[in-house]
Amino acid sequence: MKRILSVLALLFIVSTVSQAQLDSTIKKKIFHGIVKNEKNKPIENASVIVEGDEKGTVSDNLGYFKINARPDAVLVVNAEGYESSLTPVGNEELVRIIMIKSKSLNDGEGVKMAKQQSVSNDFHNYINTESSRNYTGSYLTVFKGSEGTVGSRFLFDNWVPGKLIDKNDHEIIVKGFTFNYDKVGHKLLATSNEKTIIEVEDSAIKSYSFFNPAGGETVFKKVNGADKNKFLIVLVDSPNKKYSLYKSLKTELVKANFTSNGLIQSGNKYDEYVDKFEYYISDSSSPNLVKVDLKEKQIKKAFPNEQQKVNAFLASHKEDKINESLLIELISYINLNSN
């Protein structure tokens, strides 16, 4: 009897070890998937994580995602307004996930879903998408530009701390990363080691901020009334007030164009990055943005219902140059004196 039990125990151990070895041979690979609702419409910004893991990814604006997982893994998928989904990966070329509208997010399942979303809302989700690009080495690392070149294609001359907000107004965890902005390519750049640089896919991002070590915060934000893929710089953001002010930034490299015929000289002997700004006013009573130039006539035209306040302000600043700072003061003045 003891001999039989010993044999059975040995067989159990061998079987367990063999199964463990078999499991260890199942390697992870990149799986592609798509998240849709019951009406076959893509779901954007759905969080997708492997069950048992804390990190994952998010779906893009077409519902697509990719994730590193084992074929025997189960994906936990969550999206605002939908019931949580558990989907086996399997060996399909494309993992299809159909999400059902949630009846209520106030119950325990809703709380669980919110927690899972907050766990997966990590910056790695945004740098592991197909649209993000990685550069290793010296590419894009010299922020001060080439010798003899005036200006820079980058917003800062070094990496700076930053903050990112997603479309659901949730802060994205960016621990270990610093940032910069490519003014020519209109790209958010990130690094964790200053050797590898990531061009961040920003379709699921609502706003991002840069904190200058010398002081101050620069905020880029997607604004209603502007191109949905375009970020504007926030100058006055007044969600509870009448007016807000934003500006767009366009930077171009103007090559050296110096010429001389011995008598007349023209142009520059140096390459120069030239910044060009356009200003936009947002009125809380209108879905449209109003473009405004830094000229008195154009400013008055931009505020057809505030002529008395505009005239009073400009009269008290008639000796001041009309520039960005004065426009910020004007909007703050109008907001302060609005009912």
KOLFITI-453590 format. One line per 5 residues: number of its first residue (from 1); their letters; for each residue x, z, y of N, C-alpha, C. Coordinates in pm, whole numbers. Layout:
<nodes>
NUM> a> X,Z,Y,X,Z,Y,X,Z,Y ~ ... .
</nodes>
This chain:
<nodes>
1> mkril> 83,0,-120,0,0,0,87,0,126 ~ 187,87,127,278,92,240,350,-40,258 ~ 384,-103,143,454,-232,150,364,-338,215 ~ 235,-336,181,139,-433,238,125,-412,388 ~ 112,-284,428,101,-254,570,225,-297,647 .
6> svlal> 342,-278,587,467,-317,652,472,-468,672 ~ 426,-543,571,424,-689,580,328,-734,689 ~ 209,-672,695,110,-708,797,162,-678,938 ~ 229,-562,951,285,-525,1081,392,-625,1125 ~ 475,-667,1028,580,-764,1058,520,-897,1102 .
11> lfivs> 414,-939,1029,346,-1065,1064,286,-1057,1204 ~ 229,-941,1239,169,-922,1372,275,-934,1482 ~ 392,-869,1458,500,-873,1557,551,-1015,1575 ~ 570,-1086,1464,619,-1224,1470,520,-1312,1544 ~ 390,-1290,1512,285,-1369,1577,282,-1344,1727 .
16> tvsqa> 297,-1214,1765,295,-1179,1907,413,-1238,1981 ~ 532,-1229,1922,653,-1284,1983,642,-1435,1996 ~ 589,-1501,1890,574,-1647,1893,478,-1689,2003 ~ 367,-1612,2018,270,-1645,2122,330,-1628,2260 ~ 409,-1520,2276,474,-1496,2405,573,-1607,2438 .
21> qldst> 647,-1652,2333,741,-1761,2355,668,-1889,2391 ~ 554,-1911,2325,473,-2028,2353,421,-2026,2496 ~ 372,-1907,2539,322,-1892,2675,432,-1920,2778 ~ 553,-1875,2747,663,-1890,2843,706,-2035,2858 ~ 671,-2119,2758,708,-2260,2766,610,-2340,2850 .
26> ikkki> 495,-2278,2883,397,-2348,2967,443,-2335,3111 ~ 497,-2440,3163,558,-2434,3296,458,-2469,3405 ~ 487,-2418,3523,406,-2451,3640,436,-2593,3686 ~ 338,-2655,3747,358,-2784,3811,259,-2798,3926 ~ 277,-2900,4005,190,-2922,4121,60,-2989,4075 .
31> fhgiv> -52,-2924,4106,-184,-2980,4078,-251,-3017,4211 ~ -321,-3128,4210,-398,-3171,4327,-546,-3143,4301 ~ -618,-3108,4407,-759,-3077,4391,-839,-3113,4514 ~ -969,-3104,4501,-1057,-3129,4614,-1174,-3031,4609 ~ -1211,-2980,4726,-1321,-2882,4736,-1436,-2949,4811 .
36> knekn> -1555,-2949,4748,-1673,-3007,4811,-1792,-2912,4795 ~ -1896,-2937,4876,-2019,-2858,4861,-2119,-2932,4773 ~ -2238,-2877,4761,-2340,-2934,4672,-2388,-3072,4718 ~ -2365,-3103,4846,-2406,-3233,4899,-2290,-3333,4899 ~ -2185,-3299,4824,-2067,-3385,4809,-1990,-3403,4940 .
41> kpien> -2001,-3306,5031,-1927,-3308,5156,-1801,-3222,5141 ~ -1687,-3271,5192,-1563,-3193,5179,-1571,-3061,5256 ~ -1507,-2959,5203,-1502,-2829,5269,-1359,-2806,5318 ~ -1346,-2792,5448,-1216,-2772,5509,-1180,-2624,5516 ~ -1050,-2595,5503,-998,-2460,5520,-1047,-2362,5414 .
46> asviv> -1083,-2413,5296,-1115,-2325,5184,-984,-2267,5129 ~ -983,-2137,5101,-862,-2076,5045,-861,-2093,4894 ~ -744,-2131,4841,-729,-2156,4698,-608,-2076,4651 ~ -631,-1981,4561,-521,-1903,4506,-531,-1900,4354 ~ -417,-1883,4289,-415,-1866,4144,-453,-1723,4111 .
51> egdek> -549,-1704,4021,-594,-1570,3986,-474,-1484,3945 ~ -462,-1368,4008,-351,-1277,3980,-238,-1288,4081 ~ -238,-1396,4159,-137,-1414,4264,-195,-1373,4399 ~ -106,-1353,4497,-152,-1317,4632,-143,-1434,4728 ~ -61,-1534,4694,-43,-1646,4785,-104,-1772,4726 .
56> gtvsd> -145,-1861,4815,-205,-1985,4769,-195,-2092,4875 ~ -304,-2165,4895,-304,-2272,4992,-444,-2284,5051 ~ -464,-2382,5141,-595,-2407,5199,-623,-2557,5192 ~ -750,-2593,5186,-788,-2734,5182,-779,-2795,5322 ~ -749,-2925,5327,-739,-2992,5456,-876,-3041,5502 .
61> nlgyf> -879,-3121,5607,-1008,-3163,5664,-1086,-3258,5574 ~ -1023,-3309,5467,-1092,-3392,5368,-1122,-3315,5240 ~ -1092,-3185,5243,-1118,-3101,5127,-1006,-3098,5025 ~ -898,-3174,5048,-791,-3184,4948,-692,-3068,4961 ~ -628,-3034,4849,-523,-2933,4847,-428,-2962,4732 .
66> kinar> -314,-2898,4735,-225,-2901,4619,-170,-2761,4600 ~ -144,-2726,4473,-102,-2590,4443,-14,-2590,4320 ~ 81,-2498,4318,174,-2485,4205,114,-2386,4105 ~ 81,-2433,3984,14,-2347,3887,41,-2395,3745 ~ 9,-2309,3649,17,-2347,3508,-114,-2411,3466 .
71> pdavl> -113,-2499,3366,-237,-2564,3321,-342,-2466,3270 ~ -299,-2347,3226,-395,-2249,3176,-440,-2151,3283 ~ -403,-2178,3410,-438,-2087,3519,-583,-2106,3562 ~ -633,-2005,3634,-767,-2011,3692,-753,-2000,3844 ~ -820,-2090,3915,-813,-2090,4060,-929,-2010,4119 .
76> vvnae> -897,-1922,4214,-999,-1847,4288,-1016,-1917,4423 ~ -1136,-1969,4447,-1160,-2050,4567,-1266,-1981,4652 ~ -1236,-1968,4781,-1330,-1906,4875,-1340,-1989,5002 ~ -1457,-1993,5059,-1479,-2061,5187,-1592,-1991,5259 ~ -1581,-1985,5389,-1682,-1915,5468,-1820,-1979,5447 .
81> gyess> -1917,-1895,5411,-2053,-1943,5391,-2083,-1988,5250 ~ -1984,-1977,5159,-2003,-2021,5020,-1970,-1909,4923 ~ -2030,-1917,4804,-2000,-1819,4700,-1862,-1846,4643 ~ -1795,-1738,4605,-1662,-1750,4546,-1669,-1829,4416 ~ -1565,-1909,4389,-1564,-1993,4270,-1440,-1964,4186 .
86> ltpvg> -1459,-1957,4054,-1348,-1944,3959,-1343,-2074,3878 ~ -1232,-2148,3890,-1223,-2280,3828,-1095,-2291,3746 ~ -1104,-2317,3613,-984,-2341,3533,-912,-2467,3579 ~ -780,-2464,3576,-703,-2581,3619,-714,-2693,3517 ~ -684,-2662,3390,-691,-2763,3285,-582,-2868,3302 .
91> neelv> -607,-2987,3251,-508,-3095,3258,-563,-3216,3334 ~ -661,-3191,3419,-719,-3300,3496,-620,-3348,3603 ~ -623,-3478,3632,-538,-3531,3738,-580,-3478,3874 ~ -711,-3456,3890,-764,-3402,4014,-863,-3290,3981 ~ -831,-3168,4025,-919,-3053,4000,-1034,-3059,4100 .
96> riimi> -1156,-3074,4049,-1273,-3086,4137,-1347,-2952,4141 ~ -1370,-2905,4262,-1436,-2775,4281,-1560,-2795,4367 ~ -1675,-2757,4313,-1802,-2765,4387,-1843,-2624,4425 ~ -1866,-2601,4556,-1900,-2468,4604,-2047,-2463,4643 ~ -2109,-2348,4615,-2251,-2328,4639,-2269,-2237,4760 .
101> ksksl> -2363,-2273,4847,-2391,-2193,4965,-2422,-2048,4928 ~ -2364,-1956,5003,-2386,-1814,4976,-2520,-1770,5034 ~ -2592,-1688,4957,-2720,-1633,5004,-2697,-1524,5106 ~ -2592,-1447,5086,-2563,-1338,5180,-2417,-1301,5169 ~ -2356,-1276,5285,-2217,-1230,5286,-2207,-1082,5319 .
106> ndgeg> -2322,-1013,5314,-2323,-872,5350,-2313,-781,5229 ~ -2316,-839,5108,-2309,-758,4988,-2164,-737,4947 ~ -2144,-675,4831,-2009,-646,4785,-1926,-770,4761 ~ -1992,-879,4713,-1919,-1002,4687,-1864,-1062,4816 ~ -1944,-1049,4923,-1899,-1100,5052,-1776,-1025,5102 .
111> vkmak> -1775,-894,5083,-1660,-813,5123,-1537,-854,5041 ~ -1560,-873,4910,-1450,-914,4822,-1393,-1049,4866 ~ -1484,-1142,4900,-1442,-1274,4944,-1359,-1267,5071 ~ -1404,-1186,5167,-1331,-1172,5293,-1191,-1118,5270 ~ -1178,-1023,5177,-1047,-966,5146,-957,-1072,5085 .
116> qqsvs> -1014,-1154,4992,-933,-1257,4929,-887,-1360,5031 ~ -976,-1393,5126,-938,-1488,5228,-826,-1434,5315 ~ -834,-1306,5350,-732,-1248,5437,-598,-1240,5365 ~ -601,-1218,5232,-477,-1213,5155,-412,-1351,5151 ~ -494,-1456,5133,-440,-1590,5118,-409,-1657,5252 .
121> ndfhn> -452,-1597,5362,-431,-1657,5493,-287,-1631,5539 ~ -194,-1696,5472,-53,-1674,5493,9,-1803,5546 ~ 114,-1791,5628,175,-1908,5688,227,-2006,5585 ~ 265,-1959,5466,313,-2049,5362,206,-2151,5324 ~ 78,-2116,5340,-28,-2212,5311,-19,-2334,5400 .
126> yinte> 28,-2315,5521,28,-2422,5620,155,-2506,5615 ~ 260,-2455,5553,385,-2532,5546,404,-2598,5411 ~ 313,-2574,5317,324,-2634,5184,228,-2750,5165 ~ 164,-2796,5272,73,-2910,5261,153,-3040,5263 ~ 91,-3147,5217,159,-3276,5209,198,-3328,5347 .
131> ssrny> 123,-3287,5451,149,-3338,5586,264,-3267,5655 ~ 303,-3150,5605,417,-3080,5663,546,-3147,5617 ~ 647,-3144,5704,774,-3206,5670,885,-3103,5683 ~ 983,-3114,5595,1096,-3021,5595,1225,-3096,5626 ~ 1308,-3038,5711,1437,-3094,5744,1544,-2988,5719 .
136> tgsyl> 1651,-3028,5652,1759,-2934,5621,1886,-2981,5689 ~ 1962,-2886,5739,2087,-2919,5802,2078,-2912,5953 ~ 2144,-3005,6020,2155,-2998,6166,2043,-3071,6239 ~ 1957,-3142,6166,1853,-3220,6233,1759,-3130,6312 ~ 1739,-3164,6437,1648,-3093,6527,1689,-2948,6557 .
141> tvfkg> 1816,-2914,6536,1855,-2775,6560,1927,-2756,6694 ~ 1970,-2864,6757,2042,-2852,6882,1942,-2863,6996 ~ 1889,-2751,7041,1782,-2752,7139,1832,-2785,7279 ~ 1959,-2766,7306,2010,-2789,7441,2037,-2936,7469 ~ 2024,-3020,7368,2036,-3165,7390,2179,-3213,7394 .
146> segtv> 2194,-3344,7401,2326,-3406,7404,2393,-3387,7539 ~ 2523,-3388,7538,2598,-3375,7664,2565,-3494,7754 ~ 2538,-3468,7880,2505,-3575,7972,2357,-3607,7977 ~ 2277,-3542,7894,2132,-3563,7896,2066,-3452,7976 ~ 1978,-3490,8067,1908,-3394,8151,1775,-3358,8086 .
151> gsrfl> 1741,-3230,8087,1615,-3186,8026,1628,-3171,7875 ~ 1517,-3147,7809,1516,-3126,7664,1385,-3173,7605 ~ 1389,-3214,7479,1266,-3253,7410,1195,-3131,7352 ~ 1258,-3013,7365,1200,-2891,7308,1156,-2795,7418 ~ 1055,-2718,7388,998,-2627,7486,1094,-2513,7519 .
156> fdnwv> 1167,-2464,7418,1262,-2354,7438,1399,-2397,7388 ~ 1503,-2328,7437,1639,-2362,7395,1683,-2277,7276 ~ 1587,-2210,7212,1617,-2134,7091,1486,-2108,7017 ~ 1495,-2053,6897,1376,-2015,6822,1316,-1888,6882 ~ 1183,-1884,6891,1116,-1770,6953,1005,-1719,6861 .
161> pgkli> 962,-1593,6878,849,-1541,6799,720,-1616,6835 ~ 625,-1613,6743,499,-1682,6769,382,-1618,6698 ~ 263,-1666,6732,138,-1620,6670,48,-1740,6646 ~ -15,-1746,6528,-102,-1858,6494,-242,-1806,6462 ~ -345,-1880,6507,-484,-1846,6480,-550,-1964,6409 .
166> dkndh> -623,-1937,6299,-688,-2046,6228,-824,-2076,6289 ~ -895,-2174,6231,-1023,-2219,6286,-1132,-2113,6279 ~ -1112,-2012,6194,-1210,-1904,6183,-1172,-1784,6269 ~ -1077,-1806,6361,-1029,-1701,6452,-958,-1587,6379 ~ -901,-1618,6262,-820,-1520,6189,-673,-1545,6218 .
171> eiivk> -599,-1437,6240,-456,-1451,6263,-384,-1483,6133 ~ -295,-1581,6138,-218,-1623,6021,-90,-1540,6014 ~ -60,-1488,5897,57,-1402,5879,183,-1488,5887 ~ 271,-1459,5984,391,-1542,6006,520,-1461,5990 ~ 514,-1356,5915,629,-1267,5899,753,-1346,5852 .
176> gftfn> 864,-1326,5924,989,-1390,5885,1013,-1526,5949 ~ 917,-1579,6025,931,-1712,6085,942,-1702,6238 ~ 1019,-1794,6295,1023,-1813,6438,990,-1960,6468 ~ 965,-1992,6596,903,-2120,6628,966,-2187,6749 ~ 936,-2318,6761,966,-2396,6880,867,-2511,6883 .
181> ydkvg> 872,-2592,6989,776,-2702,7003,849,-2829,7044 ~ 827,-2936,6970,884,-3066,6999,790,-3137,7097 ~ 830,-3148,7223,744,-3201,7328,724,-3352,7316 ~ 817,-3421,7252,805,-3566,7236,712,-3599,7119 ~ 734,-3533,7006,652,-3559,6888,524,-3478,6882 .
186> hklla> 506,-3384,6978,390,-3294,6980,376,-3222,6846 ~ 487,-3161,6801,490,-3093,6672,526,-2946,6687 ~ 454,-2862,6614,490,-2721,6601,600,-2711,6497 ~ 712,-2650,6535,827,-2636,6445,843,-2489,6405 ~ 886,-2467,6281,906,-2330,6233,1030,-2324,6146 .
191> tsnek> 1089,-2206,6140,1203,-2183,6051,1207,-2037,6010 ~ 1263,-2012,5893,1283,-1874,5850,1432,-1840,5840 ~ 1516,-1944,5854,1660,-1920,5838,1745,-2001,5936 ~ 1681,-2080,6024,1747,-2165,6123,1834,-2272,6058 ~ 1811,-2300,5930,1880,-2407,5859,1781,-2512,5809 .
196> tiiev> 1668,-2465,5762,1560,-2555,5721,1449,-2547,5823 ~ 1406,-2662,5872,1303,-2669,5977,1178,-2734,5920 ~ 1063,-2678,5954,935,-2730,5907,855,-2783,6024 ~ 807,-2908,6013,705,-2960,6104,572,-2917,6045 ~ 501,-2829,6113,384,-2763,6055,261,-2852,6064 .
201> edsai> 189,-2867,5953,59,-2933,5954,-39,-2841,6026 ~ -97,-2888,6137,-176,-2799,6223,-324,-2831,6227 ~ -374,-2911,6131,-515,-2951,6135,-609,-2832,6117 ~ -565,-2728,6047,-650,-2611,6024,-618,-2496,6120 ~ -537,-2525,6222,-498,-2423,6319,-575,-2444,6449 .
206> ksysf> -626,-2336,6506,-702,-2343,6631,-611,-2325,6752 ~ -515,-2235,6743,-423,-2213,6854,-294,-2153,6804 ~ -188,-2172,6882,-62,-2103,6853,5,-2063,6984 ~ 75,-1949,6977,138,-1891,7096,287,-1877,7074 ~ 363,-1894,7181,507,-1870,7179,537,-1754,7274 .
211> fnpag> 620,-1660,7228,658,-1545,7310,802,-1562,7355 ~ 818,-1592,7481,951,-1611,7538,1022,-1477,7548 ~ 1142,-1464,7492,1216,-1336,7502,1236,-1290,7646 ~ 1239,-1384,7740,1257,-1347,7881,1127,-1296,7942 ~ 1017,-1304,7865,888,-1257,7912,788,-1371,7923 .
216> getvf> 663,-1341,7896,558,-1442,7908,518,-1501,7774 ~ 398,-1554,7772,341,-1615,7653,287,-1754,7687 ~ 321,-1853,7606,268,-1988,7622,175,-2018,7506 ~ 48,-2052,7539,-55,-2071,7437,-98,-2217,7434 ~ -96,-2277,7315,-151,-2410,7291,-281,-2393,7214 .
221> kkvng> -386,-2463,7256,-518,-2441,7197,-596,-2571,7187 ~ -675,-2584,7079,-771,-2694,7069,-893,-2656,7152 ~ -932,-2744,7243,-1036,-2712,7341,-1154,-2807,7325 ~ -1274,-2753,7331,-1394,-2836,7326,-1394,-2937,7440 ~ -1424,-3062,7406,-1425,-3167,7506,-1299,-3251,7504 .
226> adknk> -1193,-3202,7439,-1068,-3277,7426,-1060,-3339,7287 ~ -964,-3424,7265,-938,-3481,7133,-927,-3367,7033 ~ -999,-3376,6920,-1004,-3266,6825,-868,-3234,6762 ~ -775,-3330,6766,-642,-3307,6709,-538,-3274,6815 ~ -582,-3258,6940,-489,-3237,7050,-491,-3092,7097 .
231> flivl> -373,-3037,7118,-360,-2901,7171,-329,-2909,7320 ~ -399,-2828,7398,-373,-2817,7542,-311,-2682,7573 ~ -230,-2677,7677,-169,-2551,7719,-271,-2474,7802 ~ -288,-2347,7769,-386,-2262,7838,-325,-2205,7966 ~ -392,-2229,8079,-350,-2171,8206,-446,-2060,8249 .
236> vdspn> -576,-2087,8239,-678,-1985,8262,-781,-2003,8151 ~ -794,-1903,8065,-890,-1910,7954,-992,-1799,7977 ~ -1112,-1839,8020,-1214,-1740,8059,-1343,-1761,7981 ~ -1347,-1718,7855,-1467,-1740,7774,-1592,-1674,7832 ~ -1576,-1567,7909,-1690,-1497,7967,-1710,-1528,8116 .
241> kkysl> -1632,-1623,8165,-1642,-1660,8307,-1686,-1806,8319 ~ -1694,-1851,8443,-1746,-1985,8471,-1647,-2096,8433 ~ -1522,-2083,8477,-1427,-2193,8462,-1301,-2151,8387 ~ -1243,-2250,8315,-1113,-2233,8252,-1026,-2351,8293 ~ -895,-2335,8278,-801,-2440,8320,-698,-2464,8210 .
246> ykslk> -677,-2591,8178,-580,-2630,8075,-496,-2746,8126 ~ -382,-2766,8060,-302,-2883,8095,-244,-2946,7968 ~ -230,-3077,7972,-165,-3148,7863,-20,-3175,7901 ~ 65,-3183,7801,208,-3205,7823,252,-3330,7748 ~ 311,-3422,7821,366,-3543,7761,509,-3558,7808 .
251> telvk> 603,-3569,7713,744,-3580,7747,800,-3711,7696 ~ 872,-3782,7781,931,-3910,7745,1081,-3908,7774 ~ 1156,-3980,7690,1300,-3995,7714,1322,-4121,7796 ~ 1370,-4103,7918,1401,-4216,8005,1552,-4242,7996 ~ 1587,-4357,7943,1728,-4389,7922,1798,-4417,8054 .
256> anfts> 1928,-4398,8054,2009,-4427,8172,1988,-4572,8215 ~ 1965,-4592,8344,1933,-4727,8394,2008,-4758,8523 ~ 2128,-4704,8534,2207,-4722,8656,2254,-4867,8668 ~ 2236,-4922,8786,2287,-5057,8816,2352,-5057,8954 ~ 2447,-5147,8972,2515,-5160,9101,2569,-5301,9114 .
261> ngliq> 2553,-5357,9232,2611,-5489,9258,2728,-5481,9356 ~ 2777,-5359,9373,2887,-5336,9466,2842,-5288,9601 ~ 2717,-5320,9635,2663,-5276,9764,2546,-5180,9748 ~ 2459,-5213,9653,2339,-5132,9633,2342,-5072,9493 ~ 2316,-4944,9487,2310,-4874,9358,2167,-4823,9336 .
266> sgnky> 2125,-4823,9211,1992,-4771,9178,1992,-4716,9036 ~ 1895,-4631,9009,1882,-4574,8876,1971,-4454,8853 ~ 1968,-4404,8729,2045,-4285,8691,2152,-4320,8588 ~ 2260,-4244,8592,2368,-4264,8495,2349,-4181,8370 ~ 2238,-4109,8361,2216,-4018,8250,2078,-4041,8187 .
271> deyvd> 2067,-4005,8058,1936,-4003,7993,1863,-3877,8038 ~ 1732,-3885,8047,1656,-3770,8096,1522,-3757,8024 ~ 1492,-3634,7981,1360,-3603,7928,1270,-3566,8046 ~ 1164,-3643,8065,1076,-3623,8179,941,-3569,8131 ~ 902,-3453,8185,773,-3392,8151,665,-3442,8247 .
276> kfeyy> 551,-3480,8191,436,-3520,8272,316,-3435,8233 ~ 246,-3383,8333,133,-3294,8308,3,-3355,8361 ~ -104,-3327,8290,-238,-3358,8336,-321,-3231,8327 ~ -407,-3208,8427,-482,-3083,8435,-631,-3109,8408 ~ -692,-3013,8336,-833,-3026,8298,-907,-2894,8325 .
281> isdss> -1025,-2908,8384,-1110,-2791,8412,-1227,-2791,8315 ~ -1253,-2676,8256,-1367,-2658,8166,-1473,-2574,8237 ~ -1596,-2625,8240,-1709,-2556,8300,-1797,-2504,8186 ~ -1825,-2374,8186,-1901,-2315,8075,-2041,-2375,8061 ~ -2091,-2442,8165,-2225,-2501,8161,-2222,-2647,8114 .
286> spnlv> -2101,-2699,8083,-2089,-2839,8043,-1996,-2852,7922 ~ -2025,-2945,7829,-1938,-2964,7712,-1815,-3049,7743 ~ -1808,-3104,7863,-1700,-3197,7897,-1590,-3130,7978 ~ -1471,-3187,7966,-1359,-3145,8050,-1350,-3238,8171 ~ -1311,-3183,8284,-1295,-3262,8407,-1148,-3270,8441 .
291> kvdlk> -1095,-3390,8446,-955,-3408,8484,-942,-3392,8635 ~ -837,-3323,8679,-818,-3299,8821,-671,-3319,8858 ~ -648,-3389,8969,-513,-3406,9021,-483,-3296,9123 ~ -356,-3273,9147,-316,-3169,9242,-322,-3222,9385 ~ -443,-3261,9424,-468,-3310,9559,-598,-3246,9609 .
296> ekqik> -602,-3215,9739,-716,-3142,9794,-848,-3215,9769 ~ -850,-3345,9791,-974,-3421,9774,-1021,-3417,9629 ~ -929,-3430,9535,-965,-3430,9394,-1011,-3292,9348 ~ -950,-3189,9402,-989,-3053,9366,-1130,-3023,9413 ~ -1162,-3063,9534,-1298,-3042,9586,-1400,-3118,9502 .
301> kafpn> -1364,-3238,9459,-1453,-3321,9379,-1480,-3259,9242 ~ -1383,-3183,9192,-1396,-3123,9058,-1491,-3004,9056 ~ -1526,-2951,9176,-1615,-2835,9184,-1736,-2868,9274 ~ -1824,-2959,9229,-1936,-3001,9316,-2032,-2887,9352 ~ -2039,-2784,9269,-2132,-2674,9295,-2066,-2551,9355 .
306> eqqkv> -1938,-2566,9391,-1863,-2451,9443,-1795,-2483,9576 ~ -1855,-2574,9653,-1789,-2623,9774,-1758,-2512,9874 ~ -1848,-2420,9892,-1827,-2312,9989,-1707,-2226,9951 ~ -1698,-2192,9824,-1586,-2109,9777,-1455,-2187,9784 ~ -1459,-2314,9743,-1337,-2396,9746,-1287,-2412,9889 .
311> nafla> -1378,-2442,9980,-1338,-2460,10120,-1281,-2331,10178 ~ -1344,-2219,10147,-1295,-2090,10198,-1156,-2060,10144 ~ -1134,-2087,10015,-1003,-2059,9955,-896,-2149,10014 ~ -923,-2279,10021,-823,-2373,10073,-793,-2346,10220 ~ -893,-2302,10296,-871,-2270,10438,-775,-2153,10453 .
316> shked> -787,-2057,10361,-698,-1940,10368,-559,-1969,10310 ~ -542,-2087,10250,-411,-2124,10192,-364,-2259,10246 ~ -405,-2291,10370,-375,-2423,10423,-225,-2447,10445 ~ -147,-2342,10450,-2,-2357,10467,70,-2365,10332 ~ -4,-2342,10225,57,-2341,10091,54,-2481,10029 .
321> kines> 155,-2511,9951,161,-2638,9880,60,-2634,9764 ~ -12,-2745,9748,-106,-2753,9636,-29,-2784,9508 ~ -20,-2685,9421,51,-2701,9294,-25,-2628,9184 ~ 37,-2617,9070,-28,-2554,8954,-65,-2409,8983 ~ 24,-2335,9044,-2,-2193,9072,-122,-2176,9164 .
326> lliel> -133,-2265,9265,-245,-2254,9358,-378,-2288,9289 ~ -374,-2385,9197,-495,-2420,9123,-540,-2304,9034 ~ -445,-2235,8973,-477,-2116,8893,-541,-2009,8980 ~ -484,-1987,9097,-540,-1888,9191,-682,-1924,9232 ~ -706,-2053,9258,-837,-2099,9300,-942,-2071,9193 .
331> isyin> -911,-2105,9068,-1008,-2084,8961,-1033,-1935,8937 ~ -929,-1857,8948,-946,-1712,8933,-1033,-1656,9046 ~ -1016,-1711,9165,-1095,-1669,9281,-1243,-1705,9261 ~ -1270,-1827,9215,-1409,-1870,9193,-1474,-1785,9085 ~ -1402,-1761,8976,-1457,-1678,8867,-1487,-1537,8914 .
336> lnsn> -1398,-1483,8995,-1415,-1346,9043,-1537,-1333,9134 ~ -1569,-1439,9206,-1679,-1435,9301,-1805,-1506,9250 ~ -1809,-1533,9120,-1928,-1593,9061,-2021,-1485,9008 ~ -2148,-1510,9013,-2246,-1412,8963,-2250,-1415,8811 .
</nodes>
